[in-house]
Every structure is written in C-alpha cells, then in structure tokens.
Amino acid sequence: MSDENIPRRGLMLVLSSPSGAGKTTLSRRLLQSDPGIVMSVSATTRAPRPNEIDGQDYFFVTPAKFDEMVAANEFLEHATVFGNMYGTPRGPVMAALEAGKDVLFDIDWQGTQQLKQQARDDMASVFVVPPSKAELERRLRIRAQDSEAVVRERMAKANNELSHWAEYDYLLMNDDIQHAMGKLEEILRVER
C-alpha cells in the first residue's frame, strides 16, 4: 500500500502574537498563497463592524446562543475579551481536518492553551514576535488606527503576551515580512 492511498488529516496551525507583530499580515499572505489551508472562523457576541460578513469574518451570535454553545461543548476554545465572548466552533474545524484541509487559527495564548487540551495531536503553534519592543511600538503607531491611550494599552498587554512565547512549538521573529513568510511556509511544510 502506498502513501498516496492514505487520506491525509488536516493540521491546525495556530498563530499568536502581540498586536503589531505582523500576525494578520502573515495570515493573509499564507491564505492567499496556499489553497490547502483555510481560516478558522470564530463565533462572537459582539456586533458586526461595517463590511463584516456573518459566517465569513465571524459567526455573530447572541449571548444566550453563545452560552448554549458552551453548555453543549460546541467550542474548541472560548473566552471573554473586553466584554464580548469569542469561541472557535468545533464542527467546521473538525470537518475541514477530516477533509484533509489545514486550518489556520489567529488566537491568543489562552485560546492556544485550551486548544492544546482539546486537540494537541492535530496542532502546531507559532508565536510571532517583532525584533524589539521599540519596533513593536513603532508599528502600532504607524498603523494610525489607535489613539495614544490604545497604543499604551496594547504595549502593556504585549509584555504579558510576550512572556508566553515558550509555550509554543515555534518562535518566529518578524523582522522582515518576506523572510518571516518563508519561515512560516517552511514550518507548515515540516508539520504537514
């Protein structure tokens, strides 16, 4: 029997980082360049933002529905962040894995720990870091999306997030987006 006849089970690839480290840019590029990977879509109780599409950006649910999903063990991981609930629905992820698709997750260190408890054998985790805290702050400022207070809050939160790097399978420094992308693709090849 050759390996060609064995159906391949997908892999869960987790990317985590502090805001501004480049995780979203790397995620978008990976999704564009690799048809074998799909993005995990989270459920949330927060209201949709303009241009967000239910089922594509998030599954938008009521707090009561979210609580029902928690009670029915329908999430691989879930948390409350800034007063809104977020969670990764189990069904779509498992269906993609069974179909041989890899699933990309953009979750924080707490979600990563929960996911490890649920499905450690199916996942690889990558923590993306900037070359320095000064560079992280510079990136947050040039995005021009956040107020000074929000930048300070994100920098304070980054210190806590950065302390969890050793809990990941891989540490990826994003000092150059092309170089980091090449390393991320290499990690995915190795894990596949």
N, C-alpha and C positions, 0 to 999 in steps of 0.2 A: 504494500500500500504506500503510495507516495504522499508527500505533504500536501500536494495540490488537492487531494480529496478530503482533507480535514478542514471543516469550516472554521474560519478564524473568528474568535470572540473579540469584540472591541475592547479598547482601553479607555479608562478615564484619566485624562490629563488635566491636572489642577495647576492653575497659575494664580499665585498670590503675590501681593506687593503692597508697599505703602502707596498712597496717591502720588502720582507724578513720576513713578519709576519706569513707566512705559509698558505696563502690562496690557492695557487696552490696545495700544498700537500693535504690539506683538500678536495679540489675539486676532485682531482684524486681518493682519497680514497672513497669519497661519491659515485662517479660514478661507481666505482668497486663494492661497497657493496650493491647498491640499484638499481635494474633493473627498478624501476618506475620513474627514473629521467634521463634526457638527457641534454647534454651540449648545450647551445646556441652557434651557430657558427656565428661569426661576418663577415661582409664584410670589406675589406680594399683595399686601393690603393697601399700599399707597396708591394715590390717584395717578392715572396715566398722565405723562407730560405730553405737550404738543408733539405730534408726529410719532408717538409710540403706538405700536400695534399690538393688541391683545393676542397672545399666542406666539408672537414673534420676538418682541422685546421682553415681555413678561406675560405671565398669566395673572390678570388682575382679578382678585377675589375679595369678598367681604371678610371682615374679621371673623364672623361666625363660620363662614365656609372654611377659612384657614384653620380655625380651631377643630372643625370636623375632620379635616385632612390630617391634622396632628394626631387626633384621637384614633383615626383609622390606620395610623402608621404609613401614610402615603408619602412621607418625605424621607429622603436620604439624609438631609441635614436641614436645620431651620434655626432662625434666630430673630430677635427683635433688635433693630438698628434704628436709632433716632426716632423711636415711637412707632415704626412700621415693622410689620412682620415679613420676613423673606424665607423662602424654602425651596429646595430642589425636589420637584415631584419625581418619585421613584419610577413610575410607569414608563414615561418616554425615554428615560435614560436606559433602563433595562432593555427596552425594545430595540434601541439603537445598538447597544452592545451585542445583543443576540444576533442582530443583522450584520455584525462584523464592522460596524462603524465605530470610530473612536469619538469620544465625547469630551469637549473642552469645557472646563469649569473656570469661572472667574469668581472665586470666593475668598474670604478672609481666613486667617489661621484657625479661628474657632470652627468654621464650617469644614475646613480641611480635617481637623481632628475628628469631628463627627463622621465625616465621610470615611475616614480610615477605619473607624469602629464598625461601619456598615459593610464595607467592601474593599478591604486592604489589598486583596489579591488582584483586583481589577484596576488598580490605580498607580499612577506615578505623579509625584508632586514636585513643583518647581517654584522656588521663591525668587522673584526678580528684585534686584537691588540696583540703586543708582551708584555711580562711582564714589560719591561722597554725600554727606548731609547738605553741604553747601550747594552742590549741584541739584539735589532734590528740591531745595527751596527755590533755586533759580528757575527750575522747570515749572514749579507751581505758580510762580509769579508771571512767567512769560505766557502761560495759558490764558491769562487775563479773564478767567472765568469766576474767580473768587475774590471776595473782599479781603482786606488785610487781616481781619479777625478770623476768617475761614482759613487763610493760609497758615496763621499761627496755630489754629486748632489742628489742622492736618499735620503740621510739623510735630506737634506734641504727640499726636496719635502715632505718627511714624516711628517714634522712639520705642513705643511699646510693640508695634508690629515687627520692627527690625529685630527685637530680642527673640523672636520665634524662628529665626532662619534655620536653626539646627534641627528643627522638627520635620524638615523637608528632605526629599530624596536628592534634589539638585539645587544648587545656588547658582543663579545666572546673573552676572553683572551686565547691566545695560549701559555700557559706556559709549557704544556706537550701535545704532539700531540695526544696521546690516549685519554686523558681527554677531550681535545678540540673536538675531533671527536665524542665522546659520547654526548657532549653537542650539537653539530651540528645536530646529528641524533635526539636528543630529540626535538630540535626546529622544525625540519621538521615534526616529528610525531604530535606535537601540532598544527602546521599550517595546516596540512592535515585534 
